[in-house]
Amino acid sequence: MIVRTPPLKKRRPDATGNSESPKSDGRFVIFEDLPEPEPELSHQHSDQMLCTYQCRQLVKADFLDALSSAEKQSQDYQTKLETMDDNLRKSEAERMKFRDQLLYAEQELAAAKGCEQALQDQLLKEVNESQERLRKQIHIHSELETKFRKEMELRKNAESLLSSAKQKASDLEGKLSHVSESIEREKVRLQKELTQLKQESKFSMSRISADLERMECKASNSEKEAVLLKEQLESLQTKLNECLHEKNEVEKKLTTLTCQEFPSDDNILVRHLREELRNYESEVREARKWKASHEDIELLREKLLEEKGRRERAESEVLKLSEAQINGKKLEDELSSWKLVMKEIPGVTSAVDIPLKFEALQKEVLEGMMKMGEVTARLKQVEVALDVAENARQNVETESALTNEKMELLKLELKRTELLLSSTTEERDRLKIIVDQLKQQKNVEAGTAMTDGTVKELEASLVMKEDLIKKLESSILEQKDVNARQHNEIKLLNERLSSESRRIKSLEREDDRLRSEIAILESKLGHGDFSSSSTKVLRMVNSLAVDSEAKQTIEALQNELQKTKDKLQAIEELKKQSGDAGTLVDSYISGKVVQLKEQIATLEKREERYKAVFADRISVFRRACCELFGYKIVMDDHQRSDGIPVTRFTLQSIYAQSDDEKLQFEYESGNTKILGNNYTQQSEISHQVEIFIRKLNSIPAFTANLTVESFNKRTLS
Amino acid sequence: MASKTASKDIITLRGSTAIVSEFFGYAANSILYNRGVYPEESFGRVKKYGLPLLLSQDEGVKTFIANLNTQLSEWLEAGKLQRIVLVIMSKATNEVLERWNFSIETDREVVEKGVSREKSDKEIMREIQAIMRQIASSITYLPCLDEPCIFDVLAYTDKDVAVPFTWTESDPKLIANPQMVKLHSFNTKIHKVDTLVSYKNDEWDEQ
């Protein structure tokens, strides 16, 4: 909107308003005239306030323009208003909608709040619970910590014990080494002592022997002295005797002379004699001394003998010592050899094993003996066979001897016949001579007819004899032939005999070898040996046994677990009562339980595996059956009304044309029965059932026939 | 059972295999009964080989022997089985106390060329009967098993045999220094089975 011209009263100059600037009062200014009046603006202010026509026209036009534009604007505003109204309405509707939504949202909010409340409650509960749990956990934790501490203490104790034990062990080792060292030292010392003693003994022996020699020398000297002294003694005794005799004589003389001679002479003589007597007495003393020394010599001799005995004893002791040393060495050698033997014997670590080993060896020896017995038995058999062969040989030999004898006899006969022959030839010769003589006689006597007959007879006999001789000669030849043949035969027989005996021996050897081989092979066979190059040993995985065993084991383990749990409870109770005593047991039992659980787990795993394997195999078997016999077989177990379990088999031919073509059989302890159903009640099938199953009692024939028929139907259709 | 052909005296590889594996099943049962490995009441009486024999009714044992026989049959038919050993061990220590050794010799020609042999069922049964009698009478000389025992079966096969899934290679479970008793043998003309029992030396004997 354009500002209109201001009211007139405002055109009046205001004294107070003059001070204000001309532009701030809002007067109407024509901009076309502005460039001209500008220089006088400050002087002609009131003249410019007058509106000219042009101005009015302009204003009017402006006004009209303004009006029209205002109208337009009002219209615009009207339309705007309308649109605004519409918008308002729309917004009202939207508002309503939003209100509804708001309400709904509020409701939801309320519900959500409720939910939240509930969740908060739950959360609170959970928090409480978890706090409780936490508390419990903390409690357990603290318990465990205490346990741990105890364990640590125990461990420390154990470690300290271990270290003390180690120390002890080291101490002991040190002691041991010390002791062994001391033993070694002692040993060395003792050996030294021994050698010293030996040396000493040798020295003493030599000393003793020297002493002995010395003593012997002494003894011999003293013996000699003694002999000399004896001799002296004897001479002195004789002298003494003589002296005594002389004394007696002198005394007698004295007595006789006392009355005859002067006493002065007598006295002198007496004195002289007394001196002599004293001398003699001193001599006697000396002799006594010698005697004493002689006795000393005797004593010394005895001592010498004693010393000799001692020496002998010492020598024998020395010998014994050396023997003992040798024995000791022997024993040491034996000990070392035993040790070596012990080391050499396999499987023997200590002397305790040796008797066991010996027992085993004795057993072996017994077995060997048994084997030897067997072998000797076999040997005896062989010997018997040999005896038989020997007998046969002897028989043959006797036979040959007999034939030899025969041969000898024949030879003798031959000789006899030869002798006979010679005698007969001689006779013949003789007779010939006689005949010649007779012939001569005949010639001489010229026809003595008497002798003719005899001559003829003789000639005839001669001829006969000659025939006989020839016969005998031929028989001899025959005999010779026979002999030669027999000889040959005998030779042949002998050869055969020897070859036979050789063969017997070789056969016996072969027999022995084969027997031993057979024995070895039989033992091997019985033992179960086999050559790994051509044979392998298989065993069936006894799944059932393993299964049952596994089940049993699981049961046993479960029982054990239960028991241990009970024990654990009891122990825990005890532990509560007695504090730390149970901790060790606790850890042991828990370890055990873990172990047992592991075992159970492995066994269960194995069971699962077996089951899987079994299922796999079963499916293969089923498929193979289906392929081979043309029927899918489904097996399931049922229980009859009387509680007896039966197995039902449902067979469906792979050539079946509908799903209803099923055969059902019931199998119970070796008997299979067909069950009636819609399919089997069909006349064709029931007829077949009647023939094959009821009459011919053969289910396989029935199913096979059915298979063939179904197959035909399929292929023909 | 042996395959029943027209003539009773003909025996095929499959028939022989069946006879041997069946024999082993009965022999194992008889041994388990006679040696008291399983309680007496867990056995049921049947008539076989002209003898009253006892078969274990324990499901585990039955399944075990059935599975075993299946595998043994397979090997026997391939001629790969050399020996079957039934081992009786102490349950507590696993020490081997007895080894029942069934050595098997297979006629290679039959396996390779598939020819058949001639022997009557009756004769084979008679031979098996003798072995069964010997097993039953073995308790008179075998040492007493006075502790709980378990048994295991080892199969000695050719080296080239693939180890089946349910089988595993094993050690031969030998007895050190055993006593041995050789039992009768039987021959189907395709498989010859020699039976031998070796057992741990009783300490009482040596004392």
Interface residues (C-beta under 8 A of the other chain):
Chain A: K363 L366 E367 E522 S523 L525 G526 H527 G528 D529 F530 S533 S534 T535 K536 V537 L538 R539 M540 V541 N542 S543 L544 A545 S548 V613 R617
Chain B: G60 T63 F64 N67 L68 Q71 Q82 R83 V85 R99 N101 S103 I150 D152 V153 L154 A155 Y156 T157 D158 K159 V161 V163 F165 T166 W167 T168 E169 S170 D171 P172 K173 L174 I175 N177 P178 M180 K182 L196 S198 E206
